[in-house]
Amino acid sequence: MSTALLVGTAACSSSDDKSGETPAPGGASPAASSSPGQPTDQPTEALLADLTAANVVKAMAGAGYQCANDGVYAICTQGPVAVWVLTGDHERPPVVSLHSTGSAAAATANISTALPAALEYAHVNPRKQITDWFGQQTGKTTAQLTTGNWQVEWSVEIDTDEPGAHLTLTDKLCKANCQAE
């Protein structure tokens, strides 16, 4: 994967775990619960506590992803999808980005398959809304969504040397060292 895709300019610390938080269990299915007074056939999504970037990477590694540092990102790969996690000392990763190379259709399908678990490992809320929205982007080359505290951006590269697709989630609450360009 080309590091030219995302060259970090943020002044972030290493991905050392300073929080003492326990990462999400690997392989767990997305949590669902029902609220009192709500029909049980319409489950609501349990909110997951924020995890530091280091704990997101630990959760992904525990689920079988191969993770390594590349500049200011930890890149966790499993199959055809790479999940880039912007490291630093934030309460949660300022950027979580999924990438897959290949044709638009193949890259979109790969990301669609990996997305629910990646959102759970990163403790992104709301996961279901993002996954449902992404399922509606088939055939589109760009799209944006703002939900919860996340800005979600979808793009497909078709006329390049390395065709593929990218889904990037950016934390809207982050105030410093929040972006890589």
C-alpha positions as CSV (number, residue, x, y, z in Angstrom):
1,M,0.0,0.0,0.0
2,S,1.4,3.4,-0.9
3,T,2.2,5.6,2.0
4,A,1.8,8.5,-0.4
5,L,-1.9,7.9,0.0
6,L,-1.9,9.4,3.5
7,V,1.2,11.3,4.5
8,G,1.0,12.4,8.1
9,T,1.7,15.9,9.2
10,A,0.3,15.6,12.7
11,A,2.8,15.8,15.6
12,C,1.6,12.7,17.4
13,S,3.2,10.6,20.0
14,S,4.0,6.9,19.6
15,S,1.2,4.3,20.0
16,D,2.3,3.4,23.5
17,D,-0.8,2.6,25.6
18,K,-1.1,5.1,28.4
19,S,-4.7,4.6,29.2
20,G,-4.8,1.2,30.9
21,E,-8.1,0.5,29.0
22,T,-8.8,-3.0,27.9
23,P,-9.4,-3.5,24.2
24,A,-12.6,-4.9,22.8
25,P,-12.7,-8.6,22.6
26,G,-11.7,-10.0,19.2
27,G,-14.2,-11.7,17.1
28,A,-17.2,-10.4,19.1
29,S,-20.3,-9.6,17.2
30,P,-21.8,-6.1,17.3
31,A,-23.7,-5.6,20.5
32,A,-27.4,-5.0,20.4
33,S,-29.8,-4.4,23.2
34,S,-33.4,-3.3,23.6
35,S,-34.5,-0.2,25.6
36,P,-37.4,-0.5,28.0
37,G,-40.7,0.1,26.2
38,Q,-39.1,-0.6,22.8
39,P,-40.2,-3.7,20.8
40,T,-37.6,-6.5,21.0
41,D,-37.7,-6.9,17.2
42,Q,-36.1,-3.4,16.8
43,P,-32.8,-3.7,18.7
44,T,-30.8,-0.6,19.5
45,E,-27.1,-0.5,19.3
46,A,-25.1,-0.5,22.6
47,L,-22.8,2.5,22.9
48,L,-19.2,1.5,23.2
49,A,-16.7,3.4,25.4
50,D,-13.9,5.4,23.6
51,L,-10.7,3.5,23.1
52,T,-7.2,5.0,22.5
53,A,-5.6,4.3,19.2
54,A,-3.2,1.9,20.9
55,N,-6.2,-0.1,22.2
56,V,-7.9,-0.1,18.9
57,V,-4.8,-1.6,17.4
58,K,-4.6,-4.2,20.2
59,A,-8.2,-5.2,19.5
60,M,-7.5,-5.6,15.8
61,A,-4.3,-7.6,16.4
62,G,-6.2,-9.8,18.8
63,A,-8.8,-10.4,16.0
64,G,-6.1,-11.6,13.6
65,Y,-5.2,-8.4,11.8
66,Q,-1.5,-7.9,11.0
67,C,-0.6,-4.5,12.5
68,A,2.5,-2.4,12.0
69,N,3.4,1.3,12.4
70,D,3.9,3.5,9.3
71,G,4.7,7.0,10.3
72,V,1.9,8.4,12.4
73,Y,-0.5,5.6,11.4
74,A,-0.9,2.0,12.7
75,I,-1.9,0.0,9.7
76,C,-3.8,-3.2,10.4
77,T,-4.4,-5.6,7.5
78,Q,-6.6,-8.6,7.1
79,G,-7.2,-10.0,3.7
80,P,-7.7,-7.3,1.1
81,V,-8.5,-4.5,3.5
82,A,-6.1,-2.3,5.5
83,V,-7.4,-0.2,8.4
84,W,-5.3,2.9,9.1
85,V,-5.5,4.3,12.6
86,L,-4.0,7.7,13.3
87,T,-2.0,7.3,16.5
88,G,-1.4,9.8,19.3
89,D,-2.5,10.4,22.8
90,H,-6.2,11.2,22.1
91,E,-9.0,9.6,24.0
92,R,-10.0,7.9,20.7
93,P,-8.3,7.8,17.3
94,P,-8.9,11.1,15.4
95,V,-8.9,9.1,12.1
96,V,-9.9,5.6,11.2
97,S,-9.7,4.8,7.5
98,L,-10.4,1.6,5.6
99,H,-8.6,1.0,2.2
100,S,-8.8,-1.7,-0.4
101,T,-7.2,-1.8,-3.8
102,G,-8.7,-3.2,-7.1
103,S,-11.7,-2.4,-9.2
104,A,-14.3,-0.1,-7.7
105,A,-16.7,-3.0,-7.3
106,A,-14.2,-5.3,-5.6
107,A,-12.8,-2.6,-3.3
108,T,-16.2,-1.5,-2.3
109,A,-17.3,-5.1,-1.5
110,N,-14.1,-5.7,0.5
111,I,-14.6,-2.7,2.6
112,S,-18.3,-3.5,3.1
113,T,-17.4,-6.9,4.4
114,A,-14.7,-5.5,6.8
115,L,-16.6,-2.4,8.0
116,P,-18.9,-3.7,10.8
117,A,-16.0,-5.4,12.6
118,A,-13.6,-2.5,12.1
119,L,-16.1,-0.1,13.5
120,E,-16.7,-2.3,16.5
121,Y,-12.9,-2.8,17.2
122,A,-12.5,1.0,17.0
123,H,-15.6,1.6,19.2
124,V,-17.1,3.9,16.7
125,N,-20.7,5.0,17.6
126,P,-23.1,4.8,15.7
127,R,-21.9,1.7,13.9
128,K,-25.1,0.5,12.3
129,Q,-26.0,3.9,10.8
130,I,-22.6,4.1,9.2
131,T,-22.7,0.5,7.9
132,D,-26.3,1.0,6.5
133,W,-25.3,4.3,4.8
134,F,-22.2,2.7,3.3
135,G,-24.4,-0.1,1.9
136,Q,-26.2,2.6,-0.1
137,Q,-23.0,3.9,-1.8
138,T,-22.6,1.1,-4.4
139,G,-21.7,2.7,-7.7
140,K,-20.9,6.1,-6.2
141,T,-17.4,7.5,-6.4
142,T,-17.7,10.0,-3.5
143,A,-20.1,10.5,-0.6
144,Q,-20.1,12.1,2.8
145,L,-22.0,11.5,6.0
146,T,-22.0,13.3,9.4
147,T,-23.2,11.1,12.2
148,G,-22.6,11.2,15.9
149,N,-19.2,12.7,16.4
150,W,-17.8,11.4,13.1
151,Q,-17.4,12.8,9.6
152,V,-17.4,9.9,7.2
153,E,-16.0,10.3,3.6
154,W,-16.1,7.7,0.9
155,S,-14.0,7.9,-2.3
156,V,-13.2,5.5,-5.1
157,E,-10.1,5.9,-7.3
158,I,-10.7,4.6,-10.8
159,D,-8.4,6.4,-13.2
160,T,-5.1,6.0,-11.2
161,D,-2.1,3.7,-11.2
162,E,-3.5,2.1,-8.0
163,P,-7.3,1.9,-8.3
164,G,-9.2,1.2,-5.1
165,A,-11.5,2.7,-2.5
166,H,-11.2,4.6,0.8
167,L,-13.6,5.1,3.7
168,T,-12.3,7.6,6.2
169,L,-13.9,8.5,9.6
170,T,-12.7,11.7,11.2
171,D,-13.5,12.6,14.9
172,K,-15.3,16.0,14.8
173,L,-14.5,16.6,18.5
174,C,-10.7,16.4,18.1
175,K,-9.1,19.8,18.7
176,A,-5.3,19.2,18.2
177,N,-3.2,16.9,16.0
178,C,-6.3,15.6,14.4
179,Q,-5.5,15.2,10.8
180,A,-3.0,13.7,8.5
181,E,-2.8,14.9,5.0
